[in-house]
Amino acid sequence: MNHAIEVDSLSHNYGDRVIYENLSFSVPTRKVVALLGKNGVGKTTLIRILMGFLRPSGGQCKVLGEASHKLTAANRERIGLLFEGHLTYDLMTIEEIERFYRPFYSNWRSELYYDLVDRLKLPNSHRICNMSCGQRSQVVLGLIFAQSPELMILDDYSMGLDAGYRRLFLEYLDNFIGEGDKTVFITSHVVQDMEDLVDEVIFLQRGGKILQMPLDEFRTKFRCHSFEMEASSKTPSSDQLITNVDIHERRPVIYSFASKDQLSEHLSVHWPGVKLMHDIPMSLEDAFIGLTGKY
């Protein structure tokens, strides 16, 4: 199997509001793929559809070779799922919830759970309902690692985690991926965490428009340039070569996948009086905002 997740011509709407229309993409096996997008574009809805909890308006999805709305128990055992919000059984203790989950997973690894949870420095008799949001997050993430799944689907893993534990989790995730035959499909609002973690990125925009490419290719091809313009010139705007323009920065900038020479020629024809100046280095978060906009 070459793809852990396959989405083909997916459409979905809530009443008159279109979430996706003919959305198609795939997640290769043994890769880490990040789904990035602004609030409200449908990232969590997509995960609900992939797990069969929500039936789409049209199209189809396959997860580990099975239709998402017909996932067998055997295939669900191969998937480690984290929903936005880190849902868990709050009335259980640290020890009770591990014992509860253990029989459902044939590859269960208790040591991974306790290695993470013991860092809370709480007794195993401590009830989850008496934990902070961040502590509950650590319990849930520990349970997912203990499942030793082939496919991890993580929806905003960073919720409730402080910077130190977030970095610890990423180290655990990197070790997990290093075991081989592991696939991770991840969303996060902490875009900078993706810099050294993911192989491919999928940028999802409202209406289901996507851009998918290897992260290295995106970082190489997507560029930011400062520009100057004559007083009588019109401010450039998005078109076939200009991805985005931000005039609210300390210095106005243009974002584009075109080379600097191509973009300069394009400006001279369509936006005379506008001159490119310096290339501006970008972090992944900078590039994400440049691609999708600030608002």
N, C-alpha and C positions, 0 to 999 in steps of 0.2 A: 504494500500500500504506500503510494507516494505522498498522499495528503491525509493529514489527520482530520481536517475540516474542509468541506467543500460547500460553498454557497452559490447557487445557480438561479439567476433571475428572480431574486427574492423581492417581494413587495409586501408592504404592511402599512396600515393606516389606523389611526384612532379617530373615527368619525370622518370629518372632512380634512383632518390633518394628515398629510402624507409623511410617513417616516422614511420608507425606502421605496424606490421604484426601479425594478430590474437591477438589483444589487448583486454583483457576482465577485467572488474572490476565493482563494484557497489558502490554507495554512499547511506548508510542507511538514512532513514528519521530521523529527530530530532538529527542529528549528525553534527559535524564540521569536515570536511575532507580536508586536505591540499594536493594539488598536487605539489610536489617538483621535480625539475630537473634542469639540467644545461641549459644554453642558447642553443636554437636550437633543443631541443628534441621534440618539438611539443606541448607545453602546450597551447599556444594561438590557434593553429590550432585545437586542440581538442575542445576547447570552441566554435569555429566557427562551428564545426560539430554538437556539442550538440544543438546549437541554430538554426540549419537548414540553416545556411548561406553558408555552404560548404558541398557538397555531397561526402562521402567517396568512396574509390575504392571498398570496400567490407565490409561486416558485418553490424551490425545495432546498433542503440542507441535509448534508450527511456528516456524521461524526463517527470517526473510526469505522467507516464503511457502511454504517447503518443510517437509515432515515431518522432525522432527529426526533420526530414524533413517534417513533417506534423503537426507541433504544431498549435493548434487552438488559436484564439485570447484570448479565455477564459483562456487557460493555460499560455499563454505569460503574461497575467496580474498577474499571481501568481509568476512570476520570476523577481527578481531584478538583472539586468545584468550590470556588469562593464567590459568594454573592456580595454585592455592595451592601455594607451594613454589618457583615460578620455575624450572621445569625447563629445562635447556638441554644442549647438547653440550659437556661440560667439556673434552674433549681438543683442541678447536679453539682457535684464537687469535681475538683481536678482529676481525682482518681476515678470517680464514677463514670465520667463522660468518656474516659479512655477505655474503660471496660465495656461500656455500651457500644462504642464504635467498632471495637476490635473484631468481633465475630463476623462482621459484614465484609471484611477484606482479607483475602487469602494471603496477601503479601504484607500484612500489617507489621510495622516495625516500631514497637513501643519505645525503643531507645531514642528514636528521633523525636518523638513527642516529648518525652521527659527531658531530653537535652535542652529543648527550647523552653519548656514550661518551668523547669527547675530554676531558670535564671530570674524568675519572678520572686524567688526567695519567700514563697508562701507554702504552708503545709498542704499536703495532698488532700486534706479534708476541707480545704477552703472552698466555699461555694462561689460559683461563677457570678451569681446575682450580686455578690458583695465586692465585685471587682470593678475597676475603672474600665472605661471604653477601650483603652490601649491594652490593658491586661487581658480582657476578653478576646481582643484581636490576636494576641499571642497564643492563646489556647486554641483558637480556631485554626491558625496557621500551623501550629504543631500537629493538630489532627490531620491536616491535609498532607503534610510531609510523611506522617506515619503510614498513610495509605499506600505510599510508594507507587503513585499512579503513572501510567504511560503518558497521559495527557493532563496537564494542569490548565484549568481555565480560571483565571484570577481577575475578578472585577474590583478594581480599586483596592488592592491589598494594603495600601498605605493608610487607610482610614484609621485614625486613633493612635497610630504609631509615632513615637517621638523619633528624632533624627538618628539617635544611636541604635534603637532597635530596628528601624527601617534599614539601616546599613547592615546590621546583623542578619536580617531576613534575606537581603540580597546576596550576602555571602553564602548562606545556606542554599539559596536557590541556585547559585552558580555551582556549588558542589553537587547538588541534585542533578543538574543538567549534565555535569561532567561524568555521571555514571553511564551515560549513553542511552540511546533508544528513548529519549525523553523529548516531549514536545510541550511548549508553553505558549498559551495564548493569553495575553495580559493587557489590561487597561489600567491606566493610572493618570491622576491629575498632576503627579510629580514627574514632569517630563524629563527632568535632568537625570532621574534614576535610570532611564532607558539608554543613556549614552554608551555604557560599556557592557550592556546586558543583551540587547536584542540583535537579531540578524536581519529582520525585515520590519518595516513599518507600514501600517495601513492608516492613512488619514481619512477619516469619515466626516463628511459634511452634511448639512441638512438636505433632505431629499434623497440621500443615498449615494451621492457622488463620492467616489473614492479615488485615492492615489495610493498605489502599493508599489514599493520597490525596496531593494536591499538598503539597509541604513547607510552603509558606506557610499553607495551611489547617490543617495539623497544628499548626504553631507558634502559630496564632491560637486554635484551639479547645481544645487540650489544656492543662489548667491544673493548677497545684499550689497548695494552700491549707494553711496551718497551722491547727491546731485545738486547742481546749481541751475538757476533759471533766470532769464532776463525778465525785467519787470513787466514787459508786455506779453510774456508767454503764458499759455494756459498750463495749469498743473496737470501732469500726466495722470492717467487713470488705468485701471486694469483693462487689458485687451489680449490679443492672441499671444503676445510675448511677455507682457508685463503681468506678473502674478498678483502683485499688491504694491500699493504706494502708501507710505506713512509720512505725512507732513508734520506730525505732532512730536516727532523725536527732536532732540537738541539740534540735529541737522536732518533735513528731509532725506528719505531713503526709498529706493526701488528694489523690489524683490523679483527675481526672475530665474528661470532655468536656462535662459539663453546665455551664450558667451558674451563677454563685455563688448567685443567687436560687433556682434550681431545686434546687441541691444543699442549700442551707440548709433549704428546705421538706422535702426528702426526709429529711434527718437528723432534723428535728423529729418526723417521723412514725415512722421506723424505728429511730432511734438517739437517743432523747431524752436530754438532758443533754450532747450534743456540740454545740459551737458553733464555727463557722468564724471564723477570725481574719484573717490577712493573706494576700494573694496573694504567692506566692513566684516571682520571675523564674527562668527555666530556660534553660540552654543546650540544644542538641540532645542532647547526651550525658545531661544531667539528665533530659530528657523521655523518652529511650530507656529509661533505667533505671526511671523512673517507670511506664512502660507495661509493660515486660517483667519488672521485678523485679530484685533484686540477685543472686538465686541461684535 
